């Protein structure tokens, strides 16, 4: 009996051991992923990228224990477009999201697009978005409809509220007067509103508390935490714990609190035994909003900032830490972009790529430090469907265009913006970014063969994604999600009939074609999303066959 009992106990022990080992192996099969996305943080706003006057030890710690990317790009130097690219692995022109969506927008990221969260859900990941969304504030476009199990945060930028730069209600001083107080959303529901700068100062702490709780609640399964902070987008604000802590002004205080937030996430990973097998990605949606002066960061040594596609606009600091895979203290100078994050995560987790075309590539070989690993072949600089430039290797070719500039004007102070200057590129300009990171020496005449090579890449991009600057429509762009509104047209004799229009609809204001005229279909409220109907020229004629 004793022998049989001992054998039974031994079998039970071995079975339990094997089950535990299998469970542990299964749990650790793929890494947890934490993606921290700062708003309007400049290239030189963290210590390891050159920040001056304050310290960011926790962010610098990510670089010390991981890999720092020196040539990493957001797809565009503006909020919504950049976020759409990050989550879909596409240039924003491909998924139809431009600019920064407003509280009146009736468009958002199309539910038919595949996000990082949806890819990881197929592998059993728990998913959460905590922070600023800005890909459509209507329910149809919120994170829960894009693969996230949980959402907590603001649906758009923290300056899209009825508050003036001094913190008081706008009255009639600004177009912002018509905006509602900032809605704080949990899941799909508004649970509170934010109407003062003091309340905004609590956002970083609130996001951090939610992030810590999500990690703790999901420590037994793989998880994806997307943490797009509202700061340092103006108006900047900080909690009482960090107010005045830097001694270098409010912006430095805000950066120190964001650094604290990163530290809390890392501490939670360590306390729960998740640190070694968690990929942490830290980057920004675009460069600094420089005309806000002391409430904006720095893009040094890059040219310009947010809103332009000179290097200071889309080129951002980026750090990736994954102790099990990435060698500590690595520096990578390969050309990389936020659109590469989705395919990289897909390869790491052996997940299927989206069925629809994407533009990113996997940079897993770079993370693993493989010999001869390469980054992107080239990068296309778009801004509001305008093809501004193209980069291959160290070479960047800039095309004629006008742009908002921060040069030669006095920046604002203490939360108030300064004016913009107006910049203009009249002829193509070629720069060697390795030797001239500030884009100061035009080398077009010295290297005609390189100009020609980059022109070829640009022409391919125009055929694919279009270019308003040269009035070309692409064939590869897709539409955003839309909430359409229709008029009652039951008495409209023209409904469904043939119509001939002269001249053709203007490209930017093409509505949805003939239906806009004869079927009573209205476009969205966003002037820039191509859903308005307009014509160019001195005469307009429409002939309807009744």
N, C-alpha and C positions, 0 to 999 in steps of 0.2 A: 504493500500500500504506500509506504513511504517513498519507495523508488518511483512508483507511478506518479505520486503526487509531485515529487521533485521534477520528473520529466515534464509533467503538465505545466508546472510553474516555469520551467526553463523555456518551454515552447511559447508560453504566454509572454515571457520577458522578451524573447527574441522577436516575437511577432510585434509587440508594442514598440521595441527598439527600431525594427524595420519600418513600421508605420510612421514613427516619429521622424526617422531619417528621410523617408520618402516625402513626408509632409514638409520637412525643412528644405529639402532639395527643391520641391515644387514651389514653395513660397519664394525661394531665392533664385528661381530660374531666370527671371528678368529683374532689372533694377527698378526701384521706385524712381520717379522723375519729379523734380521740383523746378518750375520755370518762373523765375522772378523777373518781372518786366517793369522797369521804372519809366515814368512819364517825363519826357523833355529833359532827360539827364544828358549833359554834354560829355564829349569824349574825355575831357580832363576833369571830371567831377568826382572821381574816386582816387584814393591815394596812389594806387599802383599805376594809374594812368596820368599822374601829375597834379592832383588836387593840391591847392595851396591854402594854408591857414587853418585847416582842420584835418582830422584823421578819420579813416574808415577801416579800423583794424579787422573787422569781421569780413568785409568784402575783400580786403587785401589777403586775408587768410584763405579765401577761396582760390585766389591766384597762386598763393604760396603752396597750396596743396593740390593744385590742378593746373589748368592751361589757360593762358591769357592770349586772346586773339587781337592782333593789332590792325587787321584789315577786314573788319567785320561790318556788314551793312544792313541796316533796316531797308526795306524795299522802297519806302518813300519817307520824306521828312514831314509827315503829317499823320495825325492820330489814327483815324479809322482805316485808312489805306494800309498803314503799317501793320495794324493788328490783324486785318484780314489776311495779309500775306503770311504773317507768323503762324497762324493757326491752320492755314490751308496748304502751305508750301508753294504758293503761286505769287507771281507778280499781281498786284492789286488790279491791274487792267484786265487780267484774265478772269477774275471773279466779280468784276463790275463795281467795286467799292472805291470811291474817290474821296479825297478831302477828309473833313471831320463832320460826321453826321450830327445834326442839330436836334433839339427836343421836338421839333415839328416834323422830323423826317418820317416818311412812310415807307422807307426802304431799310434793308438790313442785309446781313450775310445770308445768301440763299440757303435754305435748309437742304437743298440738293448737293451742296458742297460738303466734302468730307473733311472734318477737323482732326487734329491730333487726338482729342478726347474720343472721338468716334473710332479711330483706329485702335486705341488702347482698350476701349470697352470690349472689343472682340477677343482680347486676351485676358479678360476678367479683372481689369483694373478698376479700382474706385477712382472717381474723377471729381474734381472740385475747381471752380473758378471763384477767386476771392479778390475783389478789387474793382477796378474800372473796366467795363466791358467795351462799350463804344462801337458795337457792330449792329445796332438797331435796338431801340428801347422798347418797342412793342413786343408783346408776349411771344408772337410768332418767331422772333429773332433772338430771344434771350438764351443764355447758356444752356438751360435745361433742354432746349430744342436742338442743341448742337453737341450732344453727347456727354454733357456734364451732369453728374448726380446731384451736385449741390452748387448753389450760387449765393454769394453775399457781396453786395457792393453797389456802386453807382453805375447807372447805365450809360453815362457819357461823361464828358470833361467837367471838372469841378468849377469852371468859370461860366458854365451855361446855366445861369441862375439870375434872379432879378436883383442882384446886389452890385453896387458900384465898386470901383477900385478902392474906395476908402472904407469899405465894409458896411456901408449903409444901403438902404433900398435905393434903386436907381431913379424912382420917379419917372420922369419922361426924358432922362438924360441919355438913354442908351437903347438900342434895339433889344437889349437883354431884358428890358422892362416887361416884355410879354412872356418871359420864361417862368415856369413854376419853380418853387423851391426844389432843391436837389432831392430826388427820391432815393431813399435807401431801400434796396430790394433784397429780399431773401427768397430763394426759389423763384417763383414767378410773381410774387406779391410785394407791393410796397408796404413796408412795416414801419417806416418813419420818414421824416423829412429833415433836411439839413438847411438851415437858413441863416447861419452866422459863421463868421470865421472861427470863433471859439469851437463850434461844433465840428468844423472841418479839421481842426487841430487834433481831433480824436481819431481820425480815420486810420492813420498808420497803426495805432494801437489796436483798434477794432479788427482790422484785417489780420494783424499778427495773432491776436487771440483766437480768431476763427481758424487760422492756418494751423496753429499748434493743436487745437482740438481735433481738426480733421486728421492730422498725422497720428495722434494718439488713438483715435477711433478706428483707424484702418491699418494699424501696425502689423496685423496678421495676414494682410493681403497686399499685393502690389498696388500702388496708388500713383496718380498723376495730380499734382497740385500746381495749378496755374495761378500765379499771384501778381496780377498787374496793378501796381500801386497807383493811386491818384496823384501823389507827389512825385516830382517837384514841379508839376504843372501849376501855373499861377491860377488862383491866388494861393500862395504857399502858406501853410499853417503848421503848428507844432503843438504837442501836448505840453502841459506845465512842467513835466519831468525834464524836458529838453529845451525849454524856452530860456535863452541866454546862456546855455551850457557851453557853447563853443567860444563865446567871447568875440566871434567874428561876424556876427549878424545872423539874421533869420534864415537865410539860405543854408549857411553852414549848420545851424541847429537842425534844420529839416534833414540834411544829409546824414547827420549823426544819428537821428532817430531811425532813418531807413537802415543805416548800418546796424543799429541795435536790433531791428526787426530781422535782418539776415542772421544775426547771432542767435536770436531766439529759435529760429527754424533749425539751425545747425545743432544747437543744444538739444532740442527735442529729438532730432534724429539720433544723436549719440545716446541719450538716455533710454531710448527704445531699441537700441541695438540695430539701427537702420543705416548708420552713417556710411559704412564701407560700401554698401551696395545701393547707394542712391546717387543718381546723376543730378547735380544741381547746375542749372543754367542761369546766369545773371547777365542781363543786358538792358537796353533802352529802346523805346519806340522811335526816337529820332533825337537830333541834337537840341541845343538850348535855344530858348526864345529870348534872344539877346537884347531886344529893345526894352525888356523889363529890367535891365541894368542890374542892380544889386539883389534883385529877386530872381535872377537867372544864373545859370552856371557858365561853364567855359568849354569851348571847343578847341582850345589851343593844342597844337599849332595849326589847326585846320582853318580853312577859309569859310566865312559866313556861319550860318546856323540853321535852326528850324525854318522850314518854309522855302528853302532853296536846295538845289542839288549839287552845289559846291560841297566839298568833302565834309564841312561842318554840319551839314544837314542830315545826310543819311548814314555817315560813318560814325559808329558808336562803339563804346567800350563793351567788351564781351568776355566773360569768364565761364569756364566749365570745369566742374570738379566731380570726379568719380573715382574714389580711392582704389577700387578694385581694377580699374582699367587705365586711368590717366596718370602719367608720371608727374610727380609734384614739381612745381616751379617751371613748367613748360611754357614756352612762348612760341606761338604760331603766327607766321607772317603771310600765310597763304590767303588768297581771296576767298572769303566766305560770307554768308548772308543768313538772315533770319529765315529766309525761305528754305534753307537747307536743314532746319531743325526737324520738320516733319519727316522727311525721308530718312534722316539719321535715326530718329526714334523708331521708325518702322523697321529698319534693318536690325537695330539692337534687340527688338522684341519679336523678330521674325514675323512681322505683321504684313498684310497685303497693303500695297500702295493704293491710293484712290483710283477708281476706274477712270475718272476724268483726268485729262492732262494736267500735270503740275510742272513747275519750273525749277524746283530745288533738287539738290543731289545729296547723297549720303556723305557725311564727312567723318564717319566712324573710323576709317583708316587713319585720319589725322589724330583723332582722340587716342587711338591705340599706339600712336607713334610709329606706325609701320614705315619701313624704309621706302623712299620714293613716293609716299602718299601725296596726292595732289588735291588742291581745293577746286574752286570753280574755274572753268575755262575763261568765262567772261561774266560781266555784270552789266545789266541795262538800267540806266537811271531815268525813270519816268517820274513825271509830276503832273497830276491832273490830266492824264492821257497825252501829255506833251513829252516826246522823246528828247530829253535834255542832253544826255551823254551816254557813252558806252566805254567800259574799261575792259582791257585784256592785259594780263600780266601787270606791269608797272605803268602801262600807258592808258591815258584817259583822253578821249576826243569829245569836246564840248561843241554842241551845235548852236546856231544863232537862236537867241530867245531873249525875252526880258524877264526880270525877276525882282522880287523884293530884296533889298539889301540893307545891311546894318552899317555900312561904311559911310563915314563922313557925317553922321547924325548923332546927336546927343541922346544916349539911352535914358529911359525913365528911371524912377527911383521910388523905393518904398511901396511897391505894388502898382504904381502907375506906369503905363507904357510910354516909350518915346516914339517918335515918328519913324517911318521907313524911308530909306532912299530908294531910288529906282535904278537898277542895273540893267545893262544891255550888252549882249554879245552879238556883234554884227557879222562876223565871219567865224568859221570853224577854228577852234583853238585846241592845241595838243599839249598835254602835260605829262611829264615823267614823275609819277607820284613818289617813287623811291628817292629820287634826288631833289624833288621840289614838292614837298608835301603840302605847302601852302598855295599851290597853283598860281605861281607868279610869272613863270617864263613860258611863253607860247613858242612851241617848237615845230609848228606846222610846216614851215618852209624847209626845215632841216631833215625831216623824216617823211617824205611823201608816200613811201611804201607802207609805213605804219598807218598813216591816215587812210589810205585806200583799204587796208585790211579792216580797220574799225568801221569804215563806211559800209563795207559789205555786211558786217554784223548788224549795223543799224538798219540797213534796208531789209534784212531778214526779219528783224523785230517789227518793223513797220507793217510788213505783210501779215504778220501773225497777230499783233496786238494793236496796230493802228498808230497814228500820230497826228494830233491836231495841228501841230506846227507846219506840217507839210500837207495837211488836208487829206490824209490817207486813212481809210477804214481797214481794220484788221479782220481776219477771218476766224481768229482763235479766241476772241473774248466771249465771256458768258455774262448773263444778266444777274443783277442782284435780286434778292427776294423783294417783293413789292406787295403792299396793301393797296389795291386799286379801288377807286371810287367811280361809280357810273351814274349818269343822269338817267332820268326816266325818259325813254325814247319810244314809247308805245305809239305816239302819234306822229313820229318822224317818218315822212314819206321816203326819205333818202336812206333809211336804215337798210344795210345790206346791199345797196345798189352799187354799181360801178362808178368810179370817180376818176377824173383826170385832173391833175394839179400842175400848174405852171407858175413860178419855177418849182423845182424840187424842194422838199423840206430842207432847212438848214441842218447840217450834221448834228450840231450840239443840241438842237431843239427839234428833234424828229418825232416826238411823241411816240405813239405806237402806230405810226403810219396813218392810213386812211381812216381807221376806226376812230381816231381822235376827232375827225371831222363829222363823220356820218353816223356813228353808232353811239355817240354821247359818252365815250369813255374818257375819264379824266386821268391825267398822270399824277405823280406824287407832288408833294409841296416843295420839293427840293429843285430849285432852278437849275442846278448844275448836274442833275442826274440823267439828262437827255430825255426826260419824259414830258417836257413841255413841247408844244408845237409852235414852230416859228419859221419864218421865211426870210430870205435875204434878197434884196433888190428893190426896185421902185414900184413894181406892179405885181399883183397877185390875181390868179384866175383859177377857179375851180368849176369844172363842168361835170354835172351829175346826170347819169342816164336813168331817168325814172321809168 
